[in-house]
Amino acid sequence: MSPSLSLPRLTPSQALAWLALAAGLAILIVRPLPGGESAALALAVACIGLWATGAVPEPVTAVIFFTAAMLLKVAPPQVVFGGFESAALWLVFGGLVMGVAVRTTGLGERIATRLSVAFGSTYWGVIAGTTLIGVALGFLLPSSMGRAILLMPIALGLASRAGFTPGSNGHIGVVLAAAFGCHVPTFSILPANLPNLVLVGSAETLGYASPSYGEYLLLHFPVLGLLKTAIMVVLIVRLWPDTPRPQSAAAEGVSRPMSKAEIRLSALLALALALWATDFLHHVSPAWVSMAAAVLLLLPGIGLVDRKDFSEKVNYGSMFYVAGIMGLGALVGSSGLGVRLAEAILTLLPLSPGNDVGNFAGLAALSTLLGLATTLPGVPAVLTPMTAHLAEASGWPVEAVLMSQVLGFSNPILPYESAPLVVAMHLGGERLKPARDLCLLLALISVVVLLPLDFLWWKLLGWL
């Protein structure tokens, strides 16, 4: 009797990934859209499926995207590889080098020990404290990537100090608290994140009045900032529960006087922080400040990161991932697919004058769903030129329509929509699955709980 052949069982993530690849191939064959839009849609569906499921390592998916985009001639190289020219990518590079220096010199462990005293010995204290530091940095640093770069090495030291090993619930919880805390609530702070700045810049270019810092903060921070932060802390503690086991040996190690390397690194980080926070004065991009810091750390003889650490401890894969995400967003935008998707979603929305509830929900849904295709910075780039049309359809003032974009791009459904989230998780040494789970739950709670509360808040403030 011949042995029966059994097919390997697929996990749900693998099954979804194969489904996304099949859907992309079908779109490529059928070509339902004109020009290069069909190829762009096929690539978007396939790559988003792979990134969302994690069935293939994220940097490998980015390489697949680059290769397929060039073979299919979907867009010119300057669009596909545009992520490598972006300032954000080189901000990531500088941050990776700084992160290695913080870990190897022991400075991260020293700061973490001081913070562990302030946060207390409970898991609630560790997670809440880490998250709140991330939110507070949103008022100081204009770049969420810069905040992740600064906070994550310290968070890793805090996790080590609490006895959390990589892959454990506690380690995952601390990494999530740092990654989400320095990014998601800070969409409610005007200069803190890239989509916020794209929104304001696009609005000003089109002749619309942009909101003031205080007006933007009052409208968005109470619900999308404070309440969302509280919900994040509860979710992290409940979904990844753990108990700190303080390492007394680590505490003894950092009780010694600061070494020369720690002093030099502290001075360099303080200077970088000051330059990041005052970029509105000197107009030097945080990316080039980060690069300059990396150069000083790598210089032979005076630097703190040697050749071996530079070769082995810098996670170059995350740079390919960030460049791939940016390239996909640029591809969707340049092909016209982003506008087509927005218009298609718009036809399904219940926009009508006098229907404030339907308009609020519809516009929030539009910016939320569009982010799945364009990534978060692409949302205001696509929607802001459509503001007059959306205002006419809803009967809302232009200012309210512009601010409705924040409801969506502050609510990422999956991590790949936001490069800072991806980079933070890579810096933390954890896979994206926990971030994906937290994104999905936080998005669901935002839709069911926070958006209704935000609607009432807008009403109270007279925006509707």
N, C-alpha and C positions, 0 to 999 in steps of 0.2 A: 504493500500500500504506500503510495507516494506521500511524502509529508506535505501538508497544506501550507500554502504561503499566507502569511499574515502581514497586512499593511501596518506600518507604524502608526500609533495613535497620535493624533495632533492635539496639542493643548488649545484652549479657546483662543489664546493670543496668536498662535501659529495659524489656526483656521481663519481668523480675521485677516491676518497678513496675506495669506494666499488669496482670500476673497478680494482684498484691495488690489493685489497684483493682477488678478483675472479681470477685475473691473477696468483697471487702467489699460490692459491689453485690448479689451473689447472697445473701449472708447477710441483707442488708436486705430483700430481696424474700421470701425463704423464711421468715424469722423463726423459727429453730429454738428460741429460748430465750424464756422468759416475760418480760413487762413490757418494761422498757427495756434488758434485757441484750443482746438481739439487735442493737439499734442501737449500743450501746456496743462490742460485739464487731466489728461492721462497721467502725466508725470506727477501732478499734484495729488491725485487720488492714490497712486501707488506709493509715493514717498511718505505722504501723510499716514497712510495705513501702516507702513513699516515703522515710522517714528512713534506713532501712537501705541502700537502693540509691543514694541521693543523686541520683536522676534529676531531682528538682525541688530547687531551693535550699532548704535546711533551714528558714529563716525563712518562706518561702512556704508550705511544708507546714504550719507552725504556724498561719498565717492561714487556710488551708483547714480545719484542724481546728476553729478557733474558729467559723468561719462555718457549717460543716456541723453542728456540735454544737448551735448555736442554732437553725438552721433545722429540724433534726429533733427539737428539744425533748428531747434525751437527758437533760439535767440542767439544773438552774437556773444562772443566770449566775455565782453565787458559787462554784460548783464548776468550771465550764468556765474562767472567768477567774481562778480562785483563785491561779494562779501569780503574777499581778501583785501580789497581796497578800502573797506570801511574803517572808520576810527574805532568802532566798537570792538572789532577783532583784535586790534593791537592794544586796546585797553585790557582785553582778556590776557594777551600774551604777557604784558607787564605784570598783571595781577598774579599770573601763575608763577612767575619768578619771585615776586614778593612773598607769595604763600610758602614757597620752598624755604626762603630765608627765615620767615617767622617760625617755621617748624624746626629747622636745623639749629638755629641759635638758642632755642629754648624760650624766646620771648613770648610766644603764644601760650606756653604752659604757665609762665609767670603771670601774665594778665588773667588767664583763666582761673588761677588759684585765687587771685584777688576778687574776681567776680563771684566765684563760688561762695565766698564769705558773705557777699552782699545778697546773693540770691537765696541763701539758706540751703539746708540739706535735703529739701523735698524735691521730687520730680516736677511738681507744679511750679515751684520757684525757679528751677533751671529753665524750663520751657518758656514760662511767662517772661522771665528776665531776658533771655536771649531774643525773644520776639520783640519785646519793647525796645531793646537797644537798636534793633534793625529799623523799627519805625522812627525812633528818635534821630537816627542818622539820615533819614529822609529829609529832615529840616536843615541838615548841614551840607550834605553832598548832593550835587545835581545829577549824579549818575547812579542808577541802580546796579550797574555792573561794578562800579567802583565800591559801592557799599558791600556787595557780596565779596569782593576781593579783600576788603579790609576786615570784614566780620568773620568770614568762614574759618580762617586759620585759628582765630581766637575761640570760635565755637568748638572746633576740633580739640583744642586744648582743654576746654571746659568738659567735653565729653570724656576725654581721657582721665581728667581729674575726678570725674564722677564714677569712674570704673566701667564706662561703656565701651565695649569693643566694636570694631567695624562690623556692620551687619546686624547687630543687636537692636532691639526695639529702642533702647535709650539713645544709641548713636544715631539711628535713623530719625528719632524725634528731635534731637538737637540740630541735626543738619537741616531738617525741614523747617524748624523754627527760625533758623538763620536765613535760609533761602527765601522763604515766604515772607518773613517779617520785614526784611529789607526791601521787599519789592511790591507785593500785592497791595497792602494798605496804602502805600505811598503814591498810588495813582491819584489819590485825593489831595496831593500836595502839588501845586502847579509846576514848579521847575524840576521835580524829582525824577521823572521818568521820560523816556524818549517819546512815547505816543502823545503825552501831554504837550510836549514842545512842538511836535509835528502838527497837532491840532491848532495851537495858537499861531504858529508860523503860517500854516495854510490859510487860516481865517484872515490874518492880516494881509496876506498876499492878495486875497480876493476882495479886500476892502471891508470886511466885517470887523466890528468892534470886538476886541479880545477882552476876557474878564480880568479883573485885577487879582492879585495874589490872595487878598483877604476874601474877596467875593467867591472865588473858586474854592478856597478852603472851607468857608462857611457852608457852601452848598453841598460839598462832597465828603468832607472829613468826618462829621459825626456818624454817618451811617456806613459809608464805604471804607472809612479808616478805622474809627474806634470800635464800632460794633463788629466789623469783620475781623479785626484783630482778636477780640474776645472769643469769637466763634472758632477761629483758627487754633487758639491755645487749647480750647476744650477738645476739639477734634484730634489734635496731635496727642494729647495726654490719654484720651480714651482709646484711640485706635492703635497706638504704639506704647502701651503702658510699660513701665519699668521702675526699678528702685535704685537710686544712687548708692554706690559703694565707694565712698571717698578713698583715694589712694594716699595714705599717709606718707609713703616714700616720696611721692611726687611733691607733696607740700614741703618736705624737708629739703628737697633738691632746689626749690625756687626761693628758699629762705636765705640763700647765700646772696652776697652783693651782686649787682648786675655786672656781667662781663663787658669787656670793651666792645665785643661784637653786638651785644644787646643794646648798649648805649648808642652805638653808631646806627643800628637799624631803627631804634626808637626815634632818633633825630631825623632820619630820612623819611620815615612814615609820617611824622608830624609835619614835615615840610610838604610832603605830597598831599596830606589832608588839607593843609592850609591853601595850597594852590588849587586843589579840586573845588574847595568851598568858595573860592574867590575868582572863579573863571570869568565871571561877569565883569571883573575889573581889568584883568590882563588879557582876556580873550585867547588864552592858550587852551586847547582842547584837553580834557582829562586824559585822553588816550596818549597824548604826547608827554604829559607829565608822568604817566605810568611807564611809558617806554624809557624816558630819561632815568627814572628810578631803577628800572631793570638793567640799564647799561651800567650804572654805578655799582649795582650789586654783582654784576658779572665781570667787571674789570679785574684782570689778574693782579694779585698783590694787595689791592685795596677792597675788592669785593667780598661778599659773604656767601656767594653761591659758586662752588668750584665746578670744574668741567664735568666731573662725574655726576654730581647732583643735577646739573643742567641737562645732561643727556638722559638720565634715568628717572628723575622725579618730576619733570615738567610734563604735564598731560597734553601732548600736542593733539591728541584725538579730539579734544573738546574744541580746538580751534577749527578743525575741519567741520565739526557739527555746526558751530555757529555760522561759518561761511556758507554751509549748505542751506540752513534755514533762511539766511538773508538772500541767498541766490534764488531760492524758490519764491520768496515774497516779491523780489524784483521781477522775476519771470512772469508771475501772475499779473502784476501791475502793468508791465510793458506790453504784454500780449493783448491787453484789453479784457482779459478774463475776469479781473476783479470787478470792473464796472458792470460787466454782463451779469455776474453773480448777484451784485447788489441790486440791479434792476429786476432780476428774476425774483429775488426775495421780496422786493418792494411790492410786486404785484400781488403777493399773498398776504400782505399786512393790512389790518383794519384801520387805515389812516383816514380820518374824516374830521372836519372842523366840529368842535364841541364835544368830541369823544376823547376826553383827556386820559381816561384809563386805557382805552385801546391804543391811543397814540403813544403813551408812555411805554406800554408793554411792547408795541410793535417796533418802535425805534430802538429800544433796548435789545430786542431780539435781532434786529438788523445788524447792529454793530457787533453783537456777540457771535453770531453765526458767520459773519464775514471774516472775523479774525481767524477762523479755522482754515481759510484759504489764503489769506494775505499775510498772516501773522499780525501781531498787535500793532506794530508801527504802521502797517499798511492800511489799517482801518480809517484813521483820519485822512490819510492821503487819498483814499477812494471816495469817502463820504462827504468831505468838506466841499468839494466842487458841486455836490448834489444838494447842498443846503437849501438853496432857494426853492427847488422843486419839492423837497420834503416839507419845508415851511408852508408852502401853498397847499399841499395835500392834507396837512394836519391842522392848518389854521393857527399854528404856534408862531411865536416870535422867532426870528432867526437865532437869537441868543440861546433860547431854550433848546432849539434843535441841535445847535453846536454842542451844548453841554450834555445832551442825551448820549452822545458818543461815549462819554466816560462810563456810562452804565454798562456798556458792552466790553470795551477794551480793558476795564478793570476786573473783568470776570473771565479769565482764561479757562477754557474747558479742558485743555490738555497742555502739558508743559512745553511742547515744541513751539507753541505760539509765541513764547517769550524766551528770547536768548538768555537774559539774566538768570532765569530759573534753571535752565539747562546747565549753564556754566557753574552756578552755585552748587548744584547737585554733583557735578563732576569734581569740583574743588573739595566737596565733602566726602568723596570717595564712595558714594552710594549710587545704586542704579536709579533709573527714572520711575520705576513702578510705584514706589511710595508717593512720589510727587504727582504721578498720574492719578492715583487713588484720591489724594487730598484735593487735587484740582477738581475732579468730578464731584466729590461730595460738597466742596465749598461752592461750586457753581450751582448745584442743586439747591442748597440752602439759600444762596443769594437770590435765586429766582423765586423761591417759595416764601422766604421770610424778609430778606433785606430789601428787595425791590418794592414790595408793598409799603414797607416802612419809609423807604426813600421817596415814594410817591407822596405820602402824607407830609414828609418833610418839605418837599418842593412846594406843595400846596400851602403849608404854613408860612413859608418864606415869600409867597406870592409869585413864584416862577410860573405857575399854571393858573 
